[in-house]
Amino acid sequence: MASYSAAEAKGAGGDGGANNICRSVWLRGWLDEGVPGPEHFTIKDTEVDVGSLEEGGILLRSLVMSVDPYLRGGLKNRSGANTTGERIMRGFVAGRVEESKSGKYAKGDLVGCSANFSTLQILSAEAIAATLIWKLPDMVTEENVSLGVGALGMPGSTAYGGLIDVLRPTKAKEADEADQTQQKQTLFVSAASGAVGSLVGQIAKNVYGCTVIGSCGGPEKGEIIKARYGFDHAIDYRALPSDRDAAVAALTARLRECAPEGIDMYFENVGGVHFEAAMASLRKYGRVAVCGCISGYNEKTSPANSLKLGDLIYSFQRIEGFVCMPWLSGAQGNFLEDMSTWIKDGRVKTEETFFDGIERWPEAFKSLFTGKKLGKVVVRTS
């Protein structure tokens, strides 16, 4: 596992200096548009009554907290309700079970979980039943527990399920040798140096034998996805024209250079220009997995895409949206087992940008929208 350090830590991290002190990330108020930054959040300290742990519950200490683009949608007042929007932030964490009255989780277990962004919290039996929580594989220790919010967490299961079960690539070695068009399918993935995109490309290349094209910001990231992850081609979206129509035309032309016969699959993380260029390049029987649309997350309303719906009919193309839950919960596929194996044997490499101290969570979140990160963004609480 490689890591990318995002500057030196500012201020103290940790659990607040006492075993029962909880530090939590709070949103100050609604933010319908614009880039979120430290000014939009605050850190609050409270005390946890550890003696109130009831039968079936666990006391969880969060060692790492995730930073993910999908959280941006929760900052918008979509309902129009007359409320301030102040609330505790919630997302994916990984940590250690400090105390347990649960038959499923033992003291000392390392788990991934969808929970409050709090350094210490009690999860009741009811809360456990209502959320996503999973034991991390034996390969995970406290030193690499960040995998629980990365390759062995939501981003990994998103990449896994979106590629394998939504896009459904054909392994080259299993394809019909008489049909050479099926020997090596071509995948295009946007945000290819990010937490999800980098995993999608590696699985497609190293497990399914696909030709992989990735779009990312800047020549440095382009070299990384080719040299480290094995992508066949890298496209620098920052080099595209500023005019939308011209950008679509330029990206379509670049895709045509990389894949003269078109692409078979597109893994969508960005939306906008990327979606339109991908659709213009999609072959017959092509598939699109819609995971995210980060290009419009900081806009008050989502930008429109010009989709020619009728074109899907005779081209037999499919566009499908999805979320990670079936694979992360274990209801579908063998995500944890497969991904652990691929990491161990080197077919999947992980990259992380670390921010140290819970007070840096807002800064880490902002990095998602400024490009000042590589791979999975993780906040280490201590």
Secondary structure, 3 states (H helix, E strand, C coil): CEEEECCCCCCCCCCCCCCCEEEEEEECCCCCCCCCCHHHEEEEEEECCHHHCCCCCEEEEEEEEECCHHHHHHHCCCCCCCCCCCEECEEEEEEEEEEECCCCCCCCCEEEEEEECECEEEECHHHHHHCCEEECCCCCCCCCHHHHHCCCCHHHHHHHHHHHHHHCCCCHHHCCCCCHHHCCCEEEECCCCECCHHHHHHHHHHCCCCEEEEEECCHHHHHHHHHCCCCCEEEEHHHCCCCHHHHHHHHHHHHHHHCCCCEEEEEECCCCHHHHHHHHHEEEEEEEEECCCHHHCCCCCCCCCCCCCCHHHHHCCEEEECCCHHHHCCCCCCHHHHHHHHHHCCCCCCEEEEEECHHHHHHHHHHHHHCCCCEEEEEECC
